[in-house]
Amino acid sequence: MATQIRYFGIRHHGAGSARRLKNALGEFKPDLIAMEIPAESVPLIRQLQSVTHQCPVAFVYYNPDNIRETTYYPLAEYSPEYQAIVYAGEHQIAIHPLDIPAGLKTWHSDLEKSETGGLSADQHRMINDPIAYLARRSGYEDSERWWESYFESWHDALDLFDVITELMQQLRLQSAGLDDRETIIREHYMRKELDLCIQKKPQRLAVICGAWHVPALIPDSGVPVPPMNIDLLSAKKMKTGIIPWTNRRLALNASYTAGIVAPQWSECMFENHSNAVNLWLTRAARMMREYGFDVNTAELIDTARLATELALLRELPTPGIMELQDACITILGKGDASRISLIMNELLIGQRTGSIEISASTLSLVTEFKQQLKAFRLNKYWMENSPEMLQLDLRKEKHLLISRFLHQSTLLQLLWCEEESVSAQALGNFHENWRFQWEPDCEIRLTEAAIEGSDIQTAILKISERLWTETKDLLALGHWINHGLKADMPELWNLISTRLHDLSVSDNSLIDLAELIRPLVSSISYGNIHQMDVAQLEKILDDIIPHIILEFPSQSAQIKSDEAQKLLRCMDLIQSFFYHFSKNDHLDLWISTLNLASTQANIHPKIRGRIWYLCLEQKWTSRELFVVELNHIFSKSARINDTAEWIEGFLHQSTGFYLFQENALENMQHWISALEEQEFREVLPVLRRSFGSLQMTERQRILRMITRNTGKKITLQTGRVLHPERDAIIRKMLQRILTPVVEPDAVNPDA
């Protein structure tokens, strides 16, 4: 008895195709299915049929020797291929893959002149994208919309597959059977595999593939078959797995395996085609209410009616996603697209994330990671609406192990958890604060990490070697080695330390070198606490600290304000080093360098102000010398902008006014009051920025001192004349700057 063959030309991820295919298979009842899917997919199909899962998921094929050679094959519930897999599993029939192996060397999809010569420009466009070609011929600019209008909404005829085949056959005849090289190779391979299926002599064989390929697989279809020898092609051995996927990735992927404009709409179309509009609007209303929109039932009914009327006006059989969007803007958005534009992407795509049960076939790193989550009771952080913060005390053994696992997660680049930064004085203590933000793509990143290596540590080493072997980013490298140390990975630490040392002694900017201080200090402190050998890191710091100090004065001279701002950060980082290593041999060099720079006129005033703050705070200079500096900076000969920037530098990220003697504050007030109107307007933004960085309590204290000292004699000789009337105006302006923006009685100057 001859095998009865039926061809089902599908559209990948087409909800209508999936629905019709599901019904057609139930009616045809095949005992073997041949499907366009990579040749390595047989174990994946069996795994998917045997484990608990939720779509979307993806088959992944990867070369363990070259991670860049990775292919994903997404499957949603409304994917025809997924429905075929489900049907085969329920009826215990085999699926024979038709497509070329994922490990086969592929070609670019450029048309070869030898295979397309003589074709018109119109035929070239048809070959490149047959669906878009038909859409344009029908007056549609959007091929997705054309397909939905003519096929996805056609639900009353099972013979539609024959209609699609005839349509594609005519297009293939017009192109004389020519196509891009990769497609021709794939179709040769599919014909060969189809012959193998027929040799098994099934009674009913269902052939499922993209609609464009069907005419090339049907014998005697009249479509010319270009010659191609595929016997010499060799495939690389690929490893495989099944991973969770997301609606967002289905939408972002523009290849033939995805690129869905509106996954949520496709879900509704597949779930209940006749009621898809109401299903989608129900989801939209629920989501809009979550975002604070007031949506009532009457508005939903009006929206559905308007979408239907728009479809009639556009001569469409049923409303599509474009009609629904327009109706939502008109009714729910009150005609203003901006009202719902922020959530429209969410309405179209959604946050659905797939899942798959851990099994023996699961990627081993994924299994290890999930076991660690369970062992450390971190499962609640690996899900939506998870707790945001976790505090760890590293003196507790379990907390230390959790910390190492979280640092390993960071090195795996899961973007799931982040260690909160701490103040310079707190570096290297026994506490860590972690912030969590799980999102669906975390599952994908975990799988991508699992492709790098069979276990967590192997994957981290491979990722590190790939990322950092040639990098010149000192700061990123410093943070990476900090995480490696805290992840208890000495192999990684030794590998990266060598690269870090090479970069630190090369030609780098002062800012880049200074930014390296904090992660290195943190690493050394951590290593000392946990009895690790950190001699190599200490040597790196011992090399860069004196280099930064010696170069600092020359880098601070004759520079612009924005460059000075960056050097303030540099000063803070150097000071953070000495906060932590107060007995370091380089401290004397730092003190002498600052004292020398504090008197040099060519040093930027913002830097000089900050130098005086540090020297006063650490008692590295005398009050008498500070008064001399104040005499100079507030003198009539000093440039107004230089004085303002000196103040900004002095108050940079600190409450430096407690270092001011009371008469110094009075004379600053005197200097401000003596400014001409235009001068005051020029320095006002700088003063606002300077005082605005202070804590509110500090600003209130300054305000009380100013108001209390009215009428006192000014002792500092600045050479400027005080205008009493202007002084009263300036006091009111200072009060506005220094007073918090709350109720008028929030600050009582007389208190």
N, C-alpha and C positions, 0 to 999 in steps of 0.2 A: 504494500500500500504506500503510495507516494506521500511524502510529507506535505501537509497543508501549511503554507506559510502566509502570515499576514504581517504587513509592514505598518508600523505606527510612527509617522513623522511628527515629532514633538517639538515644542519650543522649550528650551531649558528654563526651568523655574516659571513656566507658564501655568497659572492656576487652572485655567480652562483645559489645557492639555492634560494636566494631572488628573483632573476630575473625569474627563472623558476616557483617559487611558485606564483608570481604575475600573470604570464601568465596562469598557471594551474587553479588558482581560477577564473579567467575571463572566462575560458572555462567550468569549472565544475559548476559554479554559485551556491554555497551552500546557504542554508538559515539558517545555524547555523555552527559556527566554534568552535571546541574544541581545545584548545591550551595549550601546556606545559608552564605554567606561574603560579606564586604563587596565591593561592586561594583568597588573599585579593586584587587582581588587578582590579576587575571590576570598582570601581570608578576611578582608575587611567586611565584605557582605555578610559572611557567616557570623562575624563578631557582632555586627549591628543587629542581626536577626535574633541573637541569643542574649543580649544584655539589655537592661533597662536604660532607656535614654529619652531625651526630649529634644526635638528639633528647635533650632538648626544645629547641625553638626557638619563636620567636614572630614573627608578622607584626606590624609596627608601622605605624600610620597617624597622621601628625601634621601639624598646621597650622604651617608655618614662621613665620607671623606671630604665633602665640599658642601657646606651648609647652604651656600647660595643656590644650589641645585635642588630646590624644594618646590613642589607643586601641591596646591590645595584644590580639592573638589568638593565644594559646598553642597549640602543637601538640606532643603527646607521641607516641611510637610507638604507644601504645594509643588514640590519638584516631581515631575513625572518619573524620574529615575527612582526616587525614594518610594513612590507608590508601587513601582514594579518590585522593589526589594521587599516591601512589606507583603505584597501578594505572593511572591515566591516563598517567603518564610512561612506564611500561613498555610500554603498548599504543598509545602515540602517539594518544591521543584527547583532545579538548578538554574543559575544565571551564568551564562558564558560571556565574558567580556569580549567586545569586538575591537576596541580602540588599541592603538599602538601602546607599548609599555611606556610608563612615565620616564623610565631611565633611558629611553631611546634618544639618540642625538637628534635635536630638532633643528629646523631651518627657519630663517626669517620668512615672514609671509609676503615678501616682495614678489611681484609678478615677474616671471622670467620671460625675456623677449622671445626666446625660442619656443615658448609654449603659448604665448598670447599675441604673437605677431599677426597683423591683418585684422584684428578686432577694432571696432569703432570705440570712441570714447564712451558712448552709451553702454556698450557691452562691458567695458572695463569697470564702470561704476556698478553694473549688475553683479559682476564676479566678486568685487571687493565687499559688497554688502547687499545681498539680494533682497532682504527685507526692506531696507531703506529705499532700494530701487523701486519696489512695488508701492511703497508708501508715497513716494514722490509722484509716481504715475497716477496715483489716486487722489492727489491734491493734498497730502499730509506732509508736513515738515518733520513731524515726530513719528519715527517708525514704531516706537512702543505703542503710541496711541492708535496707529493704524491696525496693528496686530490685535490689540484689545477690542477695537470696534468690530472687526470682521471675524475674528476667531475665538478670542477668549470669552466673548459674550454669547457665542453660538452654542447652545446647550441641548438642542432638541434632535440631533442627528448623529448616530454613531458612524455613519459613512463619511463624516467630515474628513477622516484621515485619508480616504481615497481622493477627496477633492483637493486636499493639501498636496498630496503626492502628484496629482496631475498638474497642479499649478507650478510646482517646483520642476517637474519634468520639462515643461515648456521653457522655463528659464534656462535649464541646463542645455537644452537643444540650441537655444539662441547663442549660448557661449561656446558652442561646438565642443563641450565637454572639458574645456580648459579651465584651469584654476590655479591658485598659488601652489607652490611645490609641496608645502606641508600637507595641504588638504588632499592632493593627489596621492601622496604616500600613505596617508591615513586611510583613504578609501581603498587603495590596493590591499592594505593590511586587513581591513574590515571584510572585504570580499573573500580573502583567504580564510579568515576565521569563520565566516559564515558557511563556507564549504565544509569545514570541520564539523560544524553543528549539524549540517544536513547528513553527514556521514554517520552520525549517531542514530539516524532514522527515528526521530521523534514523530509522533502522529501530528501534533500541532506545534508549530514553531512561531513564536512571536518575536519579531525583530523591532527593537526600539532604538531609534537614533534621531539626531537632529533632522528636521524636515529637509534641509538642503541636500543631505547625503542619500536620502531614500532612492531617487532615480538612479544613482550610481551603483546601488546594490541590487537592483532588480534586473535579472537576466532579460535580455532582448528588449530593454526599455528604449533602445534607440539612442541613448546617450553615449557618445564616443568615449572610449577608455584610453587615455594617453599611456604610452609604454612606460614602465617603471620597474626596475629590478630592485626589490626590497630584500632579497635574500642576503645581500652583503651588509645590510645594516646591523649593527650590534648595539645592544642596550646595556647600560650600566646597571649594576645590581643596586636596587633601591630598598630602603627600609620603609615600612608603612605604619600607620596608626590612625586612630579616629580621635578627633578632638572636638570640644564644644566650639560653636560658632556663634555669631551675633547678627541680629538684624542690621546693625550699622555696617558690619563688614559685608553683608550681602549687598547693601546699597552702594558701598564705596567701590567694590570690585567691578571694574568695567569690562572684564573679560567675558567670554561667552558663558562662563559658568556662574555668573552673577550679574551685578549691575542692575538690580531691581530698583525702580524709582520709588515705590511705595510698598515695602514689605507688609505693613499692616493691612493695606487694601487687598493685597494678594491673599493674605490669610482669610479675610472675610469672603473674598470671591470663592475660595476653595471650600471653606466651611459651609457656606449656604449661599449659593449664587443668587437665588431668587430674592434673598433678604439681605444681600451684602450691603446695600446702602444703609439700612437701619442698623445693622451690626456695627458698621464703621462709625456712624454718627453717635451710637451709644458709647463706644469707646472714646470718641472725641469729646463728648459731653462730660464723661467721667474725668478725663484728663484736664479739661478746661476748668472744671470745678476745683480740682486739686490745686490749680494755679490761681485760684481766687476769682474766676469769672462766674458771673451770675447767668446760668443757662437754664431756662425752664422748658417744660415739655412742649408747649405751643411753639417755641422757637425751633425746636428740633423737627417738628412736623412741617413747619414752613420751609425749613432748610431742605428736607427730603423732597417736598413738592417742587421747589425751585430747581433742584438738581435734575429732576425728571423733566421739567419743562425746558431746561437748557439742552438736555439731550435731544428732545424732539425738534427744537429749533436748529440744532446742528445735524439733524438727520442721523442720529445714532440710535441703535436698538435699545440701549439701556444707559443710565448715567455712568460715567467713568470718574476717575480720580480728579480730572480737571474740572468737571462739572461740580463735584463735591467741594473742591477748594473754592471755586467761585461762589457757590451758594453759602459756604461758611463765612466768607468775607462779607457778603451782602447781609446776611441775617444775623449771624452770631457776632460778627465784627462790626455791625452797624454801618457797613459800607467802607470802613477804614481798615485797610489791609495791615497797617502797623499794629493794630490791637492784638492780632493773633499771629503776626509774623514770627514772634519769638518762639512760639510753641508749634508752629506749622511743621517744622522738621520732625518734632517729636510725634505729631499726629500721623505723619506719613511713614516714619521708620519705626519708632518705638524702641523699647529697651530690652526686648526679648533676648535671652541668652540660653543657648542649648546646654545640655548636660549629658554625661554618659557615665554609667556605672564603672567603678574600678574593677578590672578583671585581669586575668593572666596576660591578656594581649595588650593591656594599657602600657604606654610608654613608661619605662621603669622610673625615670626621674619624677614623673607625675605621681606615681604610686608612693614614692619615698616622701615627696613633699606633702601629700595629703595625710600620710601617716604621722609626719611631724606635727602638722596642724592639730591632729587629734590628740597626740601625746602631750602637747603643750597647751591644750584647751584653747586654741586660737581659731577654731572653726567659726565662731560667731563674728570674727573680724573678716572672714573670707566670704562675705555675702553682702547683699544689698542692705542698706540701713544698718550697717554695723556700727559698733561703738567707735568713737573717733580717736580716743586717747588711751594709752597704756603706759603706766609708770613702772619702771623696773629698778630694783635695788640689787646691784651686782654683787653685793656681799652674800646674797642668797644663791645657792648653787643652781636651783631651778631657774631663777631669773637670769643668771649668767648664761645658761644654755639657751633660754629664749632669746636673749640678746644676740647670741651668735647666729641663731637661725634667722633672725630678722635682718642682720647684716648680710647674711648669705642671700636672702631674698632681694636685698638691694643690689647685690652684685649680679644676680640673675636678671636684673633690669625688668622686674615685674611691675614697677611703678605702683606698688600696693601700699608700702609703708615708708615713712620718712622719719628719721631721727630729728627731733627738734633741736635747734641750735641753742647753745647756752652762752652765758657771759664769759668773758675772758678769764675772770677770776675763778670760774667754776669748771674750767677745762680739766678733764681727767678725774673727776670725782666718781663716786660709786653709784651715781644715779643716771638713768637715761629716760627720756620721755619720747614716746613714739606716737606719731599721728598716722591714722589709717584712712585710706580712701579707696575702697574696692569699687571696681567698675567691670562690666562684662569683658572688656578686652584683657583683663588680668589673666583670665583663663587661656586666652590665645597666646599671651606672652609666656605663660608657664609652659605651654606646649612647644613654643619656639625655642625656649631654653632647653627643653627635653630633647630636642633634635640635636642640640650641640653636644650632649654627652649623656651617658647612661645613668649617671648619678649627679648629685648636686655639685660636689667638689670638682669632678671632671668637667662639667659644663661651665663652671665659673672659670676654670683655668683656660679653657678654649676661648670663651668670650673675651677674657682679659688679653690673651695673646693676640687675638684678632683685632681688638680695639686699640691696644696701647703699644704695640711693638713699634709703630712709626709715629705716634702722636707727639706733638710739641706743646700740648696744653698742660702746663705745669700744675695749675690749680686742680683741674679735673683728675690728674694723675695722683696728686696729693690726697684728695678725698677718696679715691679708689683704694689707695694703699691703707688709708685709715680704716675703711670698711673691711679690707682684707685682714688686717691685724685683729680687729674686733670679731671677725668671723672665725678666728682661730684657724687660719689657713697659711701656715708658714711658707708653703711652696709658692703661693701667689705673692706673698710678701717679698720673698727673695727675688723673684722674677721682676717685679715692678720696681723694687728698690734700686736695682742696677740702672734701669732706664731713668729713674728719677734723679739719680746722682749725675748721670751723664747730661741731663737737661739742665740741672741746677748750676753746673759749672760752665755752661755755654753762654752765649750772649743773649741775655734776657733783660727785659725792662725791670726797673726797680719795683714797680707795682706788681708785676708778675711774681717776682721773687718774694715780696712781702706777703702776697696772698697765700703763699705756700706755708707760711709760719703756723697758722692756726691748725690745719690738719696734721702737720708734723708734731706740734706740741701735744695735740690730743692723742696721737698715736704713741708718742713716747711715754706720756703719763699713764696711758692704759697699759702699755707694756711693762712699765715699772711696777704697777699694782699687781699684775698677774705673772710676775717673774719671767718676762720674755726678754730675749736678747734684742735690744734696740740700738746697739752700738752704731750700726750703719746709718740709721736715721739721725742719731746724735751728731755723727760726722757731717752729714748734709747740712744740718742747722749750724754747726760750728763753722762751716764754710760760708754760708750765705749771710749770717747775721753781721759779721764785721764788714763784709762787702757792702751791704745795704747802708750801714751806719756811715762808712767813709764816703759813700757816694751821695748821701742825703743832702748835705749843704749845697753842693754844686747843682743838684737836681732841683733845689728849692729856689734858686736865684734866677731873677729875670724871667719869670714865667707868668702865664695868664691865670686868671682866677679859676677857670675850670680845671686846669692842671694842678693848681694848688689844692683844690678840693679833693682830688685823687690822692695827693700826698698826705692829706690829713688822715685818710684811711690807712696809709702806709705807717704813719706814726702810731696810730692806735694798735696796729698789728705788732709792731716792734715792742711797744709798751706791754702788750699782752704777754709777750715772751718773758719779759723781766718780771711781770707779776708772778709768773709761775716759776721762774728760775732766778730768784732774787740774788743768789750768790754766784751767778754766772760771771766768768772772767771778762766778758765783754761789757759789763755794766759800766765800768769806769770810762770806757771809750764812748759809750752812749751819753753819759752825763757831760763829759768834757765837750763832746760835739754839740750838744744842745746849748750849753753855756756860751760856746763860741758863736754859734749861729744866732743866738738871741740878740747879739749886739751888731750884727752885720746889716747894713742898710739895704743891700741888694736882695736879702731874703724876702720873699713875698710876705706882706703884713698878715695875711691869714695864717701862714705857717708860724710866723713869729709870735702871734697871739697864742697859738696853741702851745708853743714851746714854753712861754712864760707860765701858762696854766700848769703844765706838767712839772716844771721846775719848782713852782710854789707848792703844788700838791705834795710832791715827794721831798720837799725841803732841800732841794739842790741849789737854791739861791737864797739871797737875803731880801728882806722887806725893803731895805734901803735901796738896793739896786732896782727893785720893782718900782719904787717911787720915781726913780730917775727915768725908767722906761715910760711911766705914765706922763711925766713932764714932757717927754719928747712926743709921744703919740697923740696927746691932746693939746699940743702947742699950736699956735697960729701958723707956724711954718709947715706943719704936717698937712699933707693932702687929705681933704675931707673923706674921699673914698678909701684911702689907706687906713684911716682911723676906724671907719665903719667895718672894714674887713678884718682889722685887728680884733675888734670886739667879737665879730662872728667866729673867728678862729679860737679866741679865748673861751667862748661859751659852747664850742662844738661838742655836741652829745654829752654835756655835763652841766652841773649846777655850780659853775665856777664862781658865782658871786659870793659865796661864803668865804672865798679867799680875799675878797676886797675888804680893805679897811673902810670904815664908814666914810672917812673924808674922801677916799678914792671914788666911792659911789656918788658923793656930792659933786665932785668935780667932773664926772662923766655927765651928770645932769647939767652942770654949768656949761659944758662943751656943747651939748645938744641945744640948750636954750639960746646960746650965742650964735647959732647957725643962721645964715641968711635964708630967706624963704626958698630960693631955688636950690641952695645947698641941702636944706632939709628934705626937699622933695627927692633929691637924688639919692640920699642915704636911707630914706624911709623904708624901701623894700628890704634892704639888708638888715636894718634894725628889726623889722617885723620878723624876718626869718630867724635872726639870732635869738630874740626873746621868745619867739614862738616855740623854739626847741626846748625851752625850760619846762619843768614840771609846773603844774598850776599852783601848787603850794609855794614854790620858789618865786613865781611871779607875784603872788599876793604879798609875800614878805618884802620884796623889793618895793612894791607900791607903798606899803606901810612906811618903809624907811624914807622914801622920797617925800611923802606927805608929812611925816613927823619932823623932817629936817628943814622945813620951810623957814627961811630967815636966818639960818646959821651962816657963819662966815665961811667963805670959800678959801681954803688954805693953799691949794695948788695953783701955781702961776702958769696959766696957759697962754696969756697974752691976748685973750679974747674978751670983749666987753659984753656984759650981760644986759639984755633988754628986759626990764621988769614986765612990760605988757606981753612981750613974746613969751616970757617964761611962764606966764599964766596959761597961755594958749598951749604951750608945749606940755605943761603938766596934764592938761585935759587929754591931749593926744597920747601921752604915755599911759594914762589911766585906761584909755581905750585899748591900747596894745596889751597891757598887762592884766586887764580884767577879763575873766572868763565870759564867754557869750552865754549868759544865763539871765535870770531875773536881776533887775537893777540892784536889789539888796543882797545879792549873793556875796559881795565883798564889802566889808565895812572898813574903810581906811582908818577909822578912829578906834577900831577894836584893839 
